[in-house]
Every structure is written in structure tokens, then in C-alpha cells.
Amino acid sequence: MRITDPRTFNSKLVTELQLDALSGVLTTNYENFVKSSLKGSSSQTAPVSYGYAYLNADGKVDPALMPPLAINETYTVEATNDSTSSLDLIKSAVTAASVERGDVVIVYAGAGITAENAEKLCGTFIFVKEVAKGAITEDSYKKIYTPAGGVKTVNGIAAVNGNVTLAAKDIKYSGNTTIETALDNNGERLALAEGKITTITSDAETAGSMQYYAKQAETNAKSYTDGKVAALAAVKKFVKVASLDPKPSDPVEGTLYYTEAGQCAIYAESAWVDISEEIITSIADDTAGDEKLASIGAIKAYVEAKVNPINTELPKKADKVSGATDGHLASLGSDGNLKDSGYSVSADTALSGETVVPTSKTVKSYVDDKVAEAIKITSVTHTWAANEKVGQIYTWTTPGRVIQVCDASGWVFPGVQFSGEGKSLSSTITVAMENEDAAVTGETWTYFIASTLG
């Protein structure tokens, strides 16, 4: 406590102090006066303005001198996809005429709101100043920081009221396949396998069917059981032994020998009859023919091991074409299954029809016929020589059929004679001069020759 002017206690303080100094005792009037002065009032019942905070005997400020603790208000409001902004939501949440510094508004996500809108609108907001409800702006509050990394969606599904509901179609299985698709595919495979098994078992008369083997097993089991029961009826005595492998060397007629493990054998009519069999818990390919009893678990595991490859390979097979046309060629669809191509094989040498595929022999025959009928035009140049003149006649022979002759200055039509046939055909060109002195020696003529490709 700091007193800037002790005289504020007026002159009476001096008088009281003088009296205390003389008497050595703090008077009651003086003590009450000091307390009242510190409280800022002549009254001793309550402190007022401009007094001084004093300490109690425990060394702490008297609680009566401190103002009451302010209690902050907390408001809540639900955000939906139709909400416009966090500011509008906060204004709608406040129910008092004004807010104080420290008041809190919690905006939570309603049912069906998208993850994007929830991220933009929702959160916890605290007011940083005292303001009337109508004067609230975005500067009136701050959004309380929430660390990043919280789960917003699971497989693209947003939470509703804190819960994420996933269906089989929303959970990936392998690649782009979902659990729902995988279950549907497995269901189809099981139905297909069931159909195949039903086909196998439908004919009881077929020696290779499952029903046949079941009947054989029934017959064998009956014979086996009848033999064991007959032997058991002759038992007169029971003896426990450590092992039945090997059998006791000195057996007693009409006695059943048994072990701790439950193996039993009867010695009757001077012979051993086993009435129990060894139980195995695992069936291997090299033990499948043993005359031992297999547990249900061993049978189940063995059957599953044999059936599972079938279930794996069945989806890989190509399905038969439904409604195929006899004689049409098969083709493959985009899914790898067979389909009717709509085309058939033909030996028609005329290559007629739009939905037929000719054989290689037919195509060869057709092409050969057309080639044989085709005509090829070739040109040959020839320069006349003096030795080709006899008198007034020039003569030159070339293989093939000459159909036109062209000299250096234009077309001419000399005499042409043909001899021979087919590939042996030749043309002889004869030029008759007006007189013996006339000549075409040294001139280059062009002959066009026609021949068949065949």
C-alpha cells in the first residue's frame, strides 16, 4: 500500500499516535479509524471507491474487495448446405443483445452437409471485443485454430453427425473392383460350380458319377459293418493292451483287445478282426487310397484343395455362343468370349457373296483365271538396219502381237503378219518402199505389243 499524503488521515491521527505513545496501547478508536480510512469510508461495513485494498490475516486480499468472476456465454448453431456464411450463422446463434469478450459460438455440421461446406462454415469462434449483436462483423471474433490432419471423408464418403456409413460398393477390393462386385462375381461362380456338380450327379447309372461312388461306398460300409458286428457278438472277454501294432503273440479266443487310444481288435475263430481304423487328419495324394478313416476336417480340406483350382480356372474359359449359325466361323469379343462372326467358308471360285471367306485354293484359282485373261501392253524400239532391206522391202520380226507402230514422225500402218499361237506367237513388220533407192535405214521406230499375263 502507498499513501501519498499521510495528512489525509487529518490531525486526529497525530493526536491518537501521541496518546498511544504515552500509554503504550493501540486504542480501539484508532484501529477502527485506520480501517475505515483504508476502506475509503467512515463506515466499517463495506468498501467503497477510492479506498485501499488491505490484506487479511492469511496474507491475501480480502475477497470482498474483488469484483465477481465474469462467466462467458457459449452459443451453438447448425450449418447446412443452404447456409451463406459463418458470419450469418454466428449472428443467428447469438441470443443476447450484445456479446462480451470471450463469448464463444460453435457452428456444427448438420445432416447431409457436404465436406466442402462443412470445412468452409463450421468451427469454434471466440469474440475478441464487446459488441452489440447488430454490430457484429468478421473483425469481432476469431476462429479457434484446429490442427490439420483430421479425417474428413472415408473413401469419398463424408461423415454425418460424426459417423461415416460405408456400403460394400464403397470399399475397394482389388484394382478398381469393389467388395460388392467381388461378392457378386463369387456368387456367380458358386452358382456355376453348383450347376456343374448337379450335372455330374444327375445320372445315377453312370459309372463315373458321384452317386455311383456314393452307392459303392454305402455297399462297402455295410459289408464292413456287418463283419465287425458279427465278430463283436462273439466277444467273451475284454483285455487292455499297450498297443495293437503288432498284435499280441498269444491271443485268447473270443477276446476283444483295446488300447488307451481307442484301437480295438477281436481274436475270434483263430483270426484277428480289426473293429477300429486309424483316423488321419490330413489327406495327401499318396495316401488317398489308404484304408484309413479321415476326419471331417481332413475331407473338407482335401475337397477344397481340389475344387478351388476349378473355381479359379472357370472364369478363364470362353463361353459357348448362344444361337450360333451352323457353318459360321467363330470370333472373339472384347471380353475374350466366343461369338458368331457371321462369316462362313466358301469354295465358290466366282468369289460371290458378301459374308463368305474363300479358301486359299479358291482365291488362287480365281486370280489365275483373271491373270490368264489379262492383257499386258509393252513397247519395243527398233532401229532399222541396211541388212533388213531386200530390194524395195524392209522386214523385221518380233515376238508377240504388234498392235501399233510409230515412226519418228508419227503413226504409220505398215503390213503386219502374225505367225504361231499362244506364247509362240510373233509379228512380222513389212515396209514396202516406192522404189529401190528409198530407205528407212537408221530410223528408230516404236512397236506396241499386246500379250496375256497368263
C-alpha positions in Angstrom: 0.0 0.0 0.0 1.3 3.5 -0.9 -0.1 6.6 0.9 0.9 9.7 -1.0 -0.3 12.1 1.8 -0.5 10.9 5.4 -2.3 14.1 6.2 -5.4 12.6 4.6 -6.0 10.9 8.0 -6.2 14.6 9.3 -4.8 15.8 12.5 -6.7 13.4 14.6 -4.0 10.7 13.6 -1.4 12.7 15.4 -3.5 13.0 18.5 -4.2 9.3 18.5 -0.5 8.5 17.9 0.5 10.8 20.7 -1.9 9.1 23.0 -0.6 5.6 22.0 2.9 6.8 22.6 2.1 7.9 26.1 0.0 4.9 27.0 1.9 2.2 25.0 -1.5 0.8 24.0 -3.2 0.9 20.5 -6.6 2.4 21.2 -9.7 0.8 19.7 -10.8 4.1 18.2 -7.5 4.4 16.4 -7.7 0.9 14.9 -11.3 1.4 13.7 -10.4 4.8 12.3 -7.5 3.4 10.3 -9.6 0.5 8.8 -12.4 2.9 7.9 -10.0 5.3 6.2 -8.3 2.5 4.2 -11.7 1.4 3.0 -12.4 4.9 1.8 -15.4 5.5 4.1 -16.1 6.2 7.7 -18.2 3.1 7.7 -16.7 -0.3 8.7 -19.2 -2.5 6.8 -18.3 -2.2 3.1 -15.5 -0.8 1.0 -16.3 2.0 -1.5 -14.4 3.8 -4.3 -11.0 5.4 -3.7 -10.2 3.1 -0.8 -7.2 0.8 -0.4 -7.1 -3.0 -0.7 -5.9 -4.5 2.5 -4.7 -8.0 3.4 -6.4 -10.4 5.8 -4.5 -12.3 8.4 -3.7 -15.0 5.9 -1.8 -12.5 3.8 -4.3 -12.4 0.9 -6.6 -9.6 -0.4 -10.0 -9.7 1.2 -12.4 -11.4 -1.4 -14.9 -8.7 -0.6 -12.7 -6.2 -2.3 -12.6 -8.1 -5.6 -15.3 -7.9 -8.4 -17.2 -11.2 -9.3 -15.7 -13.5 -11.9 -17.3 -13.0 -15.4 -18.9 -16.2 -16.9 -18.6 -16.4 -20.7 -21.6 -17.4 -22.8 -21.4 -20.3 -25.3 -23.8 -20.4 -28.3 -24.3 -23.2 -30.9 -25.8 -23.2 -34.4 -26.2 -25.9 -37.1 -24.8 -25.3 -40.6 -26.5 -26.7 -43.7 -25.8 -26.7 -47.4 -28.1 -23.6 -47.6 -26.1 -21.6 -45.1 -24.5 -18.5 -46.7 -21.5 -17.6 -44.5 -20.1 -18.2 -41.0 -20.9 -14.5 -40.1 -24.6 -15.0 -40.7 -24.6 -18.2 -38.7 -22.8 -16.5 -35.8 -25.3 -13.6 -35.8 -28.2 -16.1 -35.8 -26.7 -18.0 -32.9 -26.3 -15.1 -30.5 -29.5 -14.7 -28.4 -28.3 -11.8 -26.2 -28.5 -8.1 -27.1 -24.7 -8.0 -27.1 -21.7 -10.2 -26.6 -18.7 -9.8 -24.3 -15.0 -10.6 -25.0 -14.5 -14.3 -24.5 -18.0 -15.4 -25.6 -17.9 -18.5 -27.9 -20.1 -19.6 -30.8 -19.8 -23.2 -32.0 -21.0 -23.9 -35.6 -21.5 -27.6 -36.2 -22.3 -29.6 -39.4 -25.9 -30.6 -39.9 -27.1 -33.9 -41.5 -26.3 -34.2 -45.2 -23.9 -31.2 -45.4 -21.1 -31.6 -47.9 -17.5 -31.9 -46.7 -16.6 -28.8 -48.6 -19.3 -26.6 -47.0 -18.5 -28.1 -43.5 -14.9 -27.1 -44.0 -15.9 -23.5 -45.0 -18.6 -22.8 -42.5 -18.1 -24.9 -39.3 -15.7 -24.3 -36.4 -15.4 -22.7 -33.0 -15.3 -18.9 -32.9 -14.4 -16.6 -29.9 -15.2 -12.9 -29.6 -12.3 -10.6 -29.1 -14.3 -7.5 -28.2 -17.5 -6.4 -26.6 -20.1 -5.6 -29.3 -23.8 -5.3 -29.8 -25.4 -8.2 -31.7 -26.4 -6.0 -34.6 -22.9 -4.6 -34.9 -21.1 -8.0 -35.1 -18.6 -8.1 -38.0 -15.9 -10.6 -39.0 -13.4 -8.4 -37.0 -15.4 -9.0 -33.9 -14.3 -12.7 -33.5 -11.5 -15.1 -34.3 -11.8 -18.8 -35.4 -10.0 -21.1 -32.9 -7.3 -22.9 -34.6 -7.8 -26.7 -35.2 -4.8 -28.7 -36.2 -4.9 -30.2 -39.7 -4.9 -33.9 -40.4 -8.4 -34.8 -39.2 -10.3 -37.4 -41.2 -12.9 -35.6 -43.4 -14.0 -38.4 -45.6 -13.6 -42.2 -45.9 -13.4 -43.5 -49.5 -15.0 -40.2 -50.5 -18.0 -40.5 -48.0 -18.4 -37.6 -45.6 -19.3 -38.1 -42.0 -22.9 -37.4 -40.9 -23.1 -36.3 -37.3 -19.6 -37.7 -36.8 -20.4 -41.1 -38.3 -19.3 -42.5 -41.7 -21.5 -45.2 -43.2 -19.9 -47.4 -45.8 -21.6 -50.0 -48.0 -19.9 -52.9 -49.8 -19.9 -50.8 -53.0 -17.8 -48.1 -51.3 -14.9 -50.4 -50.3 -12.2 -51.2 -52.8 -11.2 -54.8 -53.1 -8.5 -55.2 -55.9 -7.7 -52.6 -58.5 -10.9 -50.9 -59.4 -13.1 -53.7 -58.1 -15.2 -53.2 -55.0 -16.3 -55.6 -52.3 -19.8 -55.6 -53.8 -18.6 -56.6 -57.3 -16.3 -59.3 -55.8 -19.2 -60.8 -53.9 -21.4 -60.7 -56.9 -18.7 -62.4 -59.0 -18.1 -65.1 -56.4 -21.8 -65.7 -56.2 -22.0 -66.2 -60.0 -19.0 -68.6 -59.8 -20.6 -70.6 -57.0 -23.9 -70.9 -58.9 -21.9 -72.0 -62.0 -20.0 -74.6 -59.9 -23.2 -75.8 -58.4 -24.7 -76.3 -61.9 -21.6 -78.3 -62.9 -21.8 -80.5 -59.8 -25.6 -81.1 -60.4 -24.8 -82.2 -63.9 -22.2 -84.7 -62.7 -24.6 -86.2 -60.1 -27.7 -86.3 -62.2 -27.0 -89.7 -63.8 -27.0 -92.5 -61.2 -26.3 -95.1 -63.8 -23.1 -93.5 -65.0 -20.1 -95.4 -63.6 -18.1 -92.2 -63.2 -20.8 -90.2 -61.4 -20.6 -89.2 -57.7 -23.8 -91.1 -57.0 -22.2 -94.3 -58.3 -19.3 -93.9 -55.9 -21.6 -93.0 -53.1 -23.6 -96.2 -53.7 -20.4 -98.2 -53.8 -19.2 -96.6 -50.5 -22.6 -97.5 -48.9 -22.3 -101.1 -50.0 -18.7 -101.4 -48.8 -19.6 -99.8 -45.5 -22.5 -102.2 -44.9 -20.3 -105.2 -45.6 -17.6 -103.9 -43.3 -20.0 -103.1 -40.5 -21.8 -106.5 -40.7 -18.4 -108.2 -40.4 -17.4 -106.1 -37.4 -20.7 -106.7 -35.6 -20.6 -110.4 -36.1 -17.1 -110.5 -34.6 -18.2 -108.3 -31.7 -21.1 -110.7 -30.9 -18.5 -113.5 -30.3 -16.6 -111.4 -27.7 -16.4 -113.1 -24.2 -13.6 -111.1 -22.7 -12.0 -107.6 -22.8 -8.3 -107.1 -22.4 -6.5 -103.7 -22.4 -3.1 -103.7 -24.1 -0.4 -101.1 -24.7 -0.5 -101.4 -28.5 -2.1 -103.4 -31.3 0.7 -103.0 -33.7 1.9 -105.7 -33.6 -0.9 -107.8 -32.3 -0.4 -109.8 -29.1 1.5 -113.0 -29.8 -0.6 -115.3 -27.6 -4.2 -114.1 -28.1 -7.2 -115.7 -26.4 -10.2 -116.9 -28.5 -13.3 -114.7 -28.2 -11.3 -111.8 -26.6 -11.5 -108.1 -27.6 -8.2 -106.3 -27.2 -8.2 -102.5 -26.9 -5.7 -99.7 -26.3 -5.8 -96.4 -24.5 -6.1 -94.6 -27.8 -9.3 -96.5 -28.7 -8.0 -99.0 -31.1 -9.8 -102.3 -31.0 -9.3 -105.8 -32.4 -11.1 -109.1 -31.7 -9.4 -112.6 -31.8 -12.2 -114.9 -32.9 -12.2 -118.2 -34.8 -8.4 -118.2 -34.7 -8.1 -114.9 -36.6 -7.8 -111.2 -35.9 -10.7 -108.9 -36.8 -9.9 -105.2 -36.6 -13.1 -103.3 -35.5 -11.5 -99.9 -35.4 -9.5 -98.0 -38.0 -6.8 -95.3 -37.7 -8.1 -91.8 -38.1 -6.0 -89.4 -40.2 -6.3 -85.6 -40.1 -4.6 -84.9 -43.4 -5.2 -86.5 -46.9 -2.3 -86.4 -49.3 -2.3 -87.6 -52.9 -0.1 -90.5 -51.9 -2.4 -91.5 -49.0 -5.8 -91.1 -50.7 -6.0 -94.8 -51.4 -5.2 -95.9 -47.8 -7.8 -97.9 -45.9 -7.9 -95.4 -43.1 -10.7 -93.2 -41.8 -10.3 -89.5 -42.5 -11.7 -86.8 -40.2 -14.3 -84.3 -41.4 -11.7 -81.6 -41.4 -9.3 -83.7 -43.5 -12.1 -84.4 -46.0 -13.2 -80.8 -46.2 -9.6 -79.5 -46.7 -8.9 -82.1 -49.4 -12.1 -81.3 -51.3 -11.5 -77.6 -51.1 -7.9 -78.1 -52.4 -9.3 -79.9 -55.4 -12.3 -77.6 -56.0 -10.5 -74.2 -55.6 -8.5 -74.6 -58.8 -11.7 -75.2 -60.7 -13.2 -72.0 -59.3 -10.1 -70.2 -60.4 -10.0 -71.6 -63.9 -13.7 -71.5 -64.6 -13.8 -67.7 -65.2 -11.0 -68.0 -67.7 -12.9 -70.3 -70.1 -14.7 -69.0 -73.2 -18.4 -69.4 -73.1 -20.4 -71.1 -75.8 -22.2 -68.9 -78.4 -25.9 -68.8 -77.9 -27.9 -69.0 -81.2 -24.9 -69.6 -83.4 -25.4 -70.4 -87.2 -24.2 -73.8 -88.4 -21.1 -73.4 -90.5 -20.3 -69.8 -89.4 -16.7 -69.0 -88.2 -16.1 -68.1 -84.6 -14.6 -64.8 -83.5 -13.6 -63.2 -80.2 -15.4 -60.4 -78.4 -13.7 -57.7 -76.4 -14.3 -59.8 -73.2 -12.5 -62.8 -74.6 -15.6 -64.9 -75.1 -16.6 -66.5 -78.4 -19.2 -65.0 -80.7 -20.6 -65.8 -84.2 -18.6 -63.8 -86.8 -21.4 -64.0 -89.4 -19.0 -65.4 -92.0 -18.7 -68.9 -93.4 -16.0 -70.7 -95.5 -16.7 -70.9 -99.3 -15.2 -72.9 -102.2 -17.0 -70.8 -104.8 -14.4 -69.9 -107.4 -16.5 -67.0 -108.6 -16.0 -65.3 -105.1 -19.6 -64.4 -104.9 -21.4 -63.5 -101.6 -20.6 -60.8 -99.0 -20.5 -62.9 -95.8 -18.2 -65.7 -97.0 -14.5 -66.3 -96.6 -12.9 -68.1 -99.7 -10.3 -70.9 -99.2 -6.7 -70.2 -100.3 -7.2 -72.7 -103.2 -10.3 -70.8 -104.4 -8.5 -67.5 -104.3 -5.6 -68.9 -106.3 -7.9 -70.3 -108.9 -9.8 -67.1 -109.2 -6.6 -65.0 -109.5 -5.1 -67.4 -112.0 -8.2 -67.2 -114.2 -8.1 -63.4 -114.2 -4.4 -63.2 -114.9 -4.8 -65.5 -117.8 -7.4 -63.2 -119.3 -5.4 -60.0 -118.7 -3.6 -58.2 -121.5 -0.3 -56.6 -121.0 1.0 -53.8 -123.4 4.7 -53.4 -123.8 6.7 -51.2 -126.1 9.8 -52.1 -128.1 12.1 -49.7 -130.0 13.8 -50.8 -133.2 16.3 -49.1 -135.4 16.2 -50.2 -139.0 19.4 -51.6 -140.5 20.5 -51.9 -144.1 20.6 -55.7 -143.8 16.9 -55.8 -143.2 16.2 -54.5 -146.8 15.8 -56.8 -149.7 15.1 -54.9 -152.9 12.4 -52.4 -152.1 11.2 -54.3 -148.9 12.2 -53.8 -145.3 11.4 -56.7 -142.9 11.7 -57.2 -139.1 10.2 -59.9 -136.8 9.4 -59.6 -133.0 7.7 -62.0 -130.5 4.1 -61.1 -129.5 1.2 -59.4 -131.3 2.1 -55.9 -132.6 -1.0 -53.7 -132.5 0.5 -50.4 -133.4 3.7 -48.9 -134.9 5.0 -45.4 -134.5 7.9 -44.0 -136.6 9.9 -40.9 -135.8 7.4 -38.5 -137.4 4.1 -40.1 -136.4 1.9 -43.2 -136.7 2.3 -45.5 -139.6 0.4 -48.6 -140.7 2.9 -51.0 -142.3 1.9 -54.5 -143.1 2.0 -56.8 -140.1 1.7 -60.6 -140.3 1.2 -63.0 -137.3 2.5 -66.5 -137.1 2.4 -69.2 -134.3 0.0 -69.4 -131.3 -0.1 -68.6 -127.6 3.3 -67.8 -126.2 5.0 -68.7 -129.6 3.0 -66.0 -131.5 5.2 -63.5 -133.4 4.7 -60.4 -135.6 6.5 -59.6 -138.9 6.6 -56.0 -139.9 6.9 -55.3 -143.6 7.7 -51.8 -145.1 7.3 -51.6 -148.9 9.3 -48.7 -150.5 8.1 -46.8 -153.6 11.5 -47.5 -155.3 14.6 -49.4 -154.6 16.6 -46.3 -153.7 14.1 -45.2 -150.9 15.2 -46.2 -147.4 14.4 -46.1 -143.6 17.8 -47.2 -142.6 18.8 -45.6 -139.3 15.3 -44.6 -138.3 14.1 -45.7 -134.9 10.5 -47.0 -134.7 8.4 -47.9 -131.7 6.2 -51.0 -131.7 3.4 -51.7 -129.1 3.0 -55.4 -128.4 0.0 -57.0 -126.7 0.3 -60.2 -124.7 -1.7 -62.0 -122.0 -0.4 -62.2 -118.4 -1.2 -65.9 -118.3 
